[in-house]
Structure formats: C-alpha cells, structure tokens
Amino acid sequence: QVQLVESGGGLVQPGGSLRLSCAASGCGFSITIMGWYRQAPGQQRELVATVTPGGSTNIADSVKDRFTISRDNAKNTVYLQMNSLKPEDTAAYYCSAICLGRYYWGQGTQVTVSS
C-alpha cells in the first residue's frame, strides 16, 4: 500500500516562506515522478511543480520565481520550498507520486497566506 504523508503547511503572512515535505512509503525505488498540486476553494486542482528521480523539474509559471521543488530519492521524500508567498497561493497542497505507472495522492496540507 503506497502512502504519502505531507507536512509543513500553515498560516503565513504575505512575503513569508514555508517548506512542505512529503514522504512516500510502500513503493520502494519504483517511484518515478513526484510533485505538488494545489486546489483553492471553488477552483480546479492545478499543477505546482514536479521532479523526476534525476532531478529534472517542471514548475508552473505562476510560482516559478518563488517556489523550488527538490527530492531525496533515498528517503522517497519530495520538498516544496515556497518563498515570497502571496494571498493567491492560499490553497490545499497535495503531494503526488507515480508508482509503477499509477498515481497516488497525499491527504493534503493547507497553506493560508494572510495578514
């Protein structure tokens, strides 16, 4: 059973930073792409960033200059460093991982950017 456990969300003021973490278990070294998506109330889930086992990244234009994605393959953990946060970044953030060709999702962690 593949499980993704996220941590690091919370409330932050505009201009602040947060670091999200997501640890995957149950797939060993068969995990390929890992990433983060987000969903704001009343909106569709959207891609934030993905990273391959080799470190190649794909980051949404809306966050490209502010967010960084990285991973530790030995720990099957993916990170999202979010800097210069804006109120429009407020959303539930979901970790994703592809294991043996199938998508898996975390339970989501809330990020709220507000003064």
C-alpha positions in Angstrom: 0.0 0.0 0.0 1.5 3.3 -1.1 1.1 6.1 1.3 2.1 9.8 1.0 2.4 11.8 4.2 2.6 15.6 3.9 3.7 18.1 6.5 4.7 21.8 6.7 1.5 23.7 5.9 0.2 26.5 8.0 -0.6 30.2 8.2 2.0 32.7 7.0 2.0 36.4 6.3 2.4 37.7 2.7 6.0 37.7 1.8 6.8 34.8 4.1 8.1 31.3 3.5 7.0 27.8 4.1 8.6 24.4 3.3 6.3 21.4 2.5 7.6 17.9 2.8 6.0 14.6 1.6 7.3 11.2 2.5 6.3 8.2 0.4 6.2 4.7 1.6 5.2 1.3 0.2 6.8 1.7 -3.3 10.5 1.4 -2.6 12.6 2.5 -5.6 9.8 2.2 -8.1 8.6 5.8 -7.6 9.2 7.9 -10.6 7.8 11.5 -10.8 6.9 13.2 -7.6 5.2 16.5 -7.3 2.9 19.0 -5.8 -0.5 20.2 -6.8 -2.8 22.7 -5.2 -6.5 23.4 -5.1 -8.2 26.6 -3.9 -11.9 26.7 -2.9 -14.1 26.6 -5.9 -11.2 26.0 -8.3 -9.7 23.0 -10.1 -6.6 21.3 -8.8 -3.6 22.7 -10.6 0.0 21.6 -11.0 2.5 23.5 -8.9 5.7 21.5 -9.6 7.1 18.1 -10.4 10.5 16.5 -10.2 11.9 13.3 -11.7 14.3 10.9 -10.0 17.1 12.5 -11.9 16.2 16.0 -10.6 14.6 17.5 -13.7 11.8 19.9 -12.7 8.7 21.3 -14.1 7.3 24.4 -12.3 4.2 26.4 -13.0 4.8 29.8 -14.4 2.8 31.4 -11.6 5.3 30.2 -9.0 8.5 29.7 -11.0 10.4 32.6 -9.5 9.3 31.8 -5.9 9.0 28.1 -5.4 11.6 25.4 -5.6 11.0 21.6 -5.7 13.5 19.0 -4.7 13.6 15.4 -3.6 15.7 12.9 -1.7 15.5 9.6 -3.6 17.0 7.6 -0.7 14.1 8.8 1.5 11.4 8.9 -1.1 10.7 12.4 0.0 9.8 15.5 -2.0 10.1 19.0 -0.8 8.5 22.3 -1.9 10.2 25.5 -0.7 7.8 28.4 -1.1 9.2 31.9 -0.8 7.6 35.3 -1.2 4.2 33.9 -0.6 1.1 35.7 -1.8 -2.5 35.6 -0.7 -3.3 33.9 -4.1 -1.1 31.0 -3.0 -3.7 30.1 -0.4 -4.9 26.5 -1.2 -4.8 22.9 -0.1 -1.5 21.5 -1.4 -1.4 17.8 -2.4 1.6 15.7 -2.9 1.6 13.2 -5.7 3.8 10.3 -6.8 3.8 7.8 -9.6 4.5 4.2 -8.5 4.5 1.5 -11.2 2.6 3.7 -13.5 -0.2 4.6 -11.1 -0.8 8.0 -9.5 -1.0 8.3 -5.7 -2.1 11.3 -3.6 -1.5 12.6 -0.2 -4.3 13.8 2.1 -3.4 17.5 1.5 -2.0 20.2 3.7 -3.5 23.7 4.0 -1.4 26.7 3.2 -3.0 30.1 4.1 -1.3 33.4 3.2 -2.9 36.2 5.1 -2.0 39.2 7.2 
